[in-house]
Amino acid sequence: MDIKSLNQNVLNNNRLDNQSNAQRQNAGGTTSNASTSASDKVTLTGVSTQVKELETKVQASEVDNSERIAQLKAAIQEGRYQVDADQVASKLMETEYMLSPR
C-alpha cells in the first residue's frame, strides 16, 4: 500500500464524490433549471464547511514524513509492527465526534 500520497488520494476521492453527487442531482432536472440558474444558491452544512477548511489546510501544509514512513515500512516488512487496536478505536471515535453535528 502506497501511503505517501494518502492525503492526496482522500482529497481526490472527495472531489470525485462531490462531482458525482452534483451530476446525479443535475440529471433529474436539467431542463427546468435553465430559467432559474442565475438565482441558484448553494448552502454548505457545518460539516461540509469543516471538511473544506481541512482540505485547504492539508493542501497548504508541507509535512515531510518520509523518515517515519520508511521506519514503518521496515517494521512491517520485518514483522515488528504491532497495531494498538485500542488506540485505533479511540482515534476513530475522536474523529467521528469531531465531525458529528452537535
N, C-alpha and C positions, 0 to 999 in steps of 0.2 A: 504494500500500500504506500503510495506516494503522499507523504504528509507535508511536504514542502509547500504545496500550493493549496492546502486545505482551506484557508480563509478565502482565497480567490474562488475556489470551487463553490463554496457556500454562497458567496455573493452572486456568482453566475447562475446558480440554481434558483436563487430568489428572483433574479431578473427574469429568467425564463418562466417561472411560475406566474409572475405578475403579467408578463406578456400573454401567456396562455389564458389566464383568467380574463384579461381585457378582450381578447379575441372571442372567447366564449360569450361574454356579455354583449359584444357588438354583433355577433352572428344572428341573434334573435330579432333585433330591431334596427337594422341599419337604415331602412327606408324611412321610418318615422323620425329618426334623429336628424335628418337633413335640415329641417327648418329650425330646430332648437339647438343646434350645435354651438351657436355663438353664445348661448347663455348657459351652457352646461357647467356644472361646478363639481369639483371633487373635494370631499372632506375625508381626511385621514383620521383613523381612530388613534387613541393614545398609544397602543402597542405598535401600530404602523409607524407612528412618528418616532418612537423609541428605536425601532429597528432601522429606520432610515438614518437616524443620528449615529447609531452604532456602525452602520455600514460606512458612513463618512469618516468616522474616527479610525476604523480599520484600514481604510484606503490611505489615510493620511499618515498612519504610523509606519515607522521604519524599524521593525524589530528584526534582529539577527539572531535567530535561534539555531543556527546551523551547528554550533558546537553541541548543544543539548540534544538536537535531533540525532547527531552522529553517536552520542553516548547511548541514547535509547535504542537505536538500530543495533548497535553492538550488543547491548544487553539482551535484546530479543533474540538475535542470532545465536548467542551463547547460552540461551535458556535461563538467564539470571533475572529477567524482568518479571516482577510479581505485581499483579493487579490488586489494588486495595479496593475491594468491592464496596466497603462502607464509604470510602471517600468518593468513589464514583457516584454512588447513590445520593450522597449528601450534596454534591455539586449539581447533580441533575435536579434535585428538589429545589436547590437555591436558584437555579436558572428558571425553573418553572414558576417559582414565587415571584421573581423579578419581572417576568413577562405577563403574569396574570393580572387582570383588571382588579382594582381594589375598590 
